[in-house]
Amino acid sequence: MTTDDQKRPLLEVRHISKHYDNQLTTDAPIIGDLSLVVNDQDFLCILGPSGCGKTTLLRCIASFENYQGEILVDGQVVSKPGSDRIVVFQDFNQLFPWKTVARNVQDPLKRRGIKDKQERERIADTYLEKVGLLDYRDYYPHQLSGGMKQRVAIAKALALHPRIVLMDEPFASLDAMTRKSIQAELLQIKEKEEMTVIFITHNIQEAIMLGNRIMVMGRGGNVLEDMENPLPKPATPACEGFSALWDHFTQLLDQSQ
Amino acid sequence: MMAEKLKKILPQIVFVGIVIIAWQVLYRLQIWPELLFPSVGSIGRSFVDGFTQNNFGGAILYSLELLARGLLLGIALSLVLSSLAMVSKSIYAVYNMLVSVFDLIPGVALFPVAILWFGTGESTIIFIVVHSVIWPMSRNVIDGFSSIPKIYIEAGENIGLSGLNLVRSVYLPAAFPHIISGLKVGWARAWRGLMSAEMVFGATGAGAGIGFYIQYRRSFMDSAGLYASLIAIILIGVVVEYGVFRVIENRTIRKWGMVR
C-alpha cells in the first residue's frame, strides 16, 4: 500500500499530550499520549463521547492550543495557526459579520498570495456555487440561516485549498433535514476535489456516511479503534454491513463512557 | 416607511411642543422677571439675530472646526494606542493604567497646566479636546477588544493573520459597536471640554467660538441670547447624533446585524 500515491502521509501527530492550563499535571490529562498519521486524501471521522479530547486534538492540530509533542504537516513541524489547516467550527458565528458572504470567502485568499482581485472573486464564486449559495454572495451572514452559514464556512475553507480541512462537528447544531443535505453535498464535493479532512462528530451514522476512515476516541484521548470504512460510498443505513458497523461503534462508545 | 418613522418620533415632537407652550404660559404668568425668563418669541428672535447680525454661525463653525481637529487626533491616538496594547501584554498593562488614571482628571483641572505649556491659543483648546476624548474612547476600544468572541480571533489567526494585521482586520471591525459608543462618549466629553475652554479663555488669537459667544451674551445681560445659544448647542448635538452617529451605525453595525 505504501507505493500508492494516495497513501502518502500528510499529517503526523507524534506523541502529543495536553493538560489544561489550570490543571495539575498529576490530574488525568485531556490527551495522554496520542499519535496519529493522516494520509493525503483521507476523510478521517473521529467519533468519541463528550470530553474525550477530540476537539482538543483538532485545536492542537490547528495550533490553537499548547501541547507537548510534535505535529507535522508535509514533514514540517507546525506551531502557528495557518491557512494550510483550516478549521470549520460548529459555531455558526465563524463568519465575519462585517463582511458579505463573498468577501468572507474572497478576503482570506489575499493571505494566500492571490493578489488579483478578479481572480479572488472568481475562486470565491466557484466555491459558493459548489455549496449552492452563489445567489447569496452579497448577503451579510446575519441574513443567512445556520445551515447556509455552515455552507459558506465550508466554501471559505475549500477555496483556500488547505492541506487539510479540520471540521469540528460542523453540522451538530443543524436540524436533521439540513444536516442530511449538507452531508450529501460535502460528500459530492469530496469526490470532485482533492481534499484531506479530519471530521469530528459524535454521530455514528454521520461518521459511517462521510468517512473513508473512522477512529474512535475514549477518555484521555485514547484511540480505541482506527479502521478503514469498509462500506462503499454512498454509505446509507440501507447498505449491507451498515448496521453491523453501527453496532460495533455503539459498543465501543458505550465502553468508553 | 416614512409614516412609520414619523409615528416613532411623534411622542418626542409632541413633548417638545408641550415644553414650548408651557414655557410661554409661564412667561405670561409673570412669575419671574423678564430678564430671567424671556418669552419664546424673544428667544426665537435672538436665535435668528444671532445668525444674521452677531456672527453666531461663524462662532459655531469655529468651535466645530477646533472640535473636529481635536476629535480626529484623539480618536486616531486612542485607536493606535489601544491596538498596540492588544499586541503586547506590557503595553496593555501600562496603557490600561494610564487610561484609568487620566480619565479621572477633568479637562477643566488641566487648564492651568495646559496654559503654561501652550498659552491661551488654539493648541490649548485642542489639547483639552484630545484629553477629553482619548481616555473614554480608549476605555471603550480596549473593552471592545477584550469582549470579542474568541471564534473571530481564531478564525482570523486560522487564515494567517497575526499582530497588527489581526488587529486591523478582526479586532477593529469586531469591536465596532464598542468603538461607536466610545465615539459618542468621546464626542460628548470633547464638546463640553471645548465649551468650557472657550468660556475660560474667551476669544483666542484666531477667532471666537460658541463659548465666547455665550460669555459675550452674558456680559450684555442678553438672557434671550443665552437661551438661544443653549438651544443652538442642543441642536448641534441632535444633528451630530442623528446626522453622523446614526448614519454611521446604519451603514455599519446595523447593516452587519451586530446590533438591533
Contacts between the chains, C-beta under 8 A, distances in Angstrom:
chain1	res1	chain2	res2	distance
A	62	B	154	7.8
A	62	B	158	6.6
A	64	B	154	5.7
A	64	B	157	7.5
A	80	B	162	7.6
A	81	B	154	7.4
A	81	B	157	4.1
A	81	B	158	5.2
A	81	B	160	7.6
A	82	B	158	7.6
A	82	B	160	5.5
A	83	B	158	6.8
A	83	B	159	5.0
A	83	B	160	4.8
A	85	B	158	7.6
A	86	B	158	6.1
A	86	B	159	7.5
A	87	B	154	7.3
A	87	B	155	7.8
A	87	B	158	5.4
A	89	B	151	6.1
A	89	B	154	7.9
A	89	B	155	7.6
A	91	B	151	5.3
A	93	B	149	6.5
A	93	B	151	6.0
A	93	B	152	7.8
A	94	B	151	5.5
A	94	B	155	5.3
A	95	B	155	7.9
A	96	B	152	6.6
A	96	B	155	7.2
A	96	B	170	7.3
A	96	B	173	7.0
A	96	B	174	7.6
A	97	B	256	4.6
A	97	B	257	5.8
A	97	B	258	5.5
A	98	B	173	4.2
A	98	B	174	7.5
A	98	B	176	6.9
A	98	B	252	7.3
A	98	B	256	4.7
A	98	B	258	7.4
A	107	B	169	7.9
A	108	B	159	3.9
A	108	B	160	7.8
A	111	B	159	5.4
A	111	B	160	4.2
A	111	B	161	6.8
A	112	B	160	7.7
A	140	B	255	6.7
A	140	B	256	5.8
A	140	B	257	6.1
A	141	B	257	7.4
A	142	B	256	6.8
A	142	B	257	2.7
A	142	B	258	7.9
A	143	B	257	7.2
A	160	B	159	7.2
